[in-house]
Amino acid sequence: MREKKCFEQYEDIKRFRESLKNNHTILHIEDHGAGSKVFKTNARKVSDILKYNSSDKKSAQLLFRLCQYFEIENVLELGTSLGVATHAMAIANPDIKITSVEGSSQIHEFSSSQFKDLGLNNVNSICSTFKKHLALDKTTYDLIYIDGHHDGAATIAYFESCLNRAHRNTVFVLDDIYWSAGMTAAWDQLCKHSQVTASVDLFDLGILFLRTEQLQERFYIKL
């Protein structure tokens, strides 16, 4: 988790974030989740979305390392936002394929254009609510990243639904596990889930493993 090696792709992650930091395009958000603690309207600048609603540098780098270390080939991301995490995972290895689902149409259009400009042909960007997509998607994934809605009950429901798309080595990553009391309660419940054998609490992110040969155990690491 605390890999000190400086991967050359970190510079690509940094450059992408910098391009968004300097982008003041205004997007109109369709919020299908628990809403925002910061924004009072649905009109938001890209630079502000990056600051308050996108993966930070450490989280993006961690997702990159997870995809490399576990040799992930197939990713489901629920919540594209500006595509910071998507981009980090997409450059982790040449064979990786990412399905990224975003419910807000203007956010989806913006991130899709970014992926095209970056030449990320391994990203399948879909505009849909998570619930609608999961009702249709029967693909099996190696890593499932749940980053949206921020409602405890909904997060548990997405996890349960995604179990049908997982195998014994699938890695689940949940964002904002301490975003609210409801999210924290959901995280605690999922750590005790009968199919979860190990959990890693990184405060901002939580990681769940399903490996049956491992006894159920909880780890706490400061990222």
Sequence and secondary structure as in RCSB ss.txt:
>XXXX:A:sequence
MREKKCFEQYEDIKRFRESLKNNHTILHIEDHGAGSKVFKTNARKVSDILKYNSSDKKSAQLLFRLCQYFEIENV
LELGTSLGVATHAMAIANPDIKITSVEGSSQIHEFSSSQFKDLGLNNVNSICSTFKKHLALDKTTYDLIYIDGHH
DGAATIAYFESCLNRAHRNTVFVLDDIYWSAGMTAAWDQLCKHSQVTASVDLFDLGILFLRTEQLQERFYIKL
>XXXX:A:secstr
       THHHHHHHHHHHHHT   EEE    SS  SS SSSEEEHHHHHHHHS  HHHHHHHHHHHHHTT  EE
EEE  TTSHHHHHHHTS TT EEEEEES HHHHHHHHHHHHHTT TTEEEEES HHHHHHH     SEEEE S  
 HHHHHHHHHHHGGG  TT EEEEE TTSSHHHHHHHHHHHT TT  EEEE SSEEEEE  TTS  EEEE   
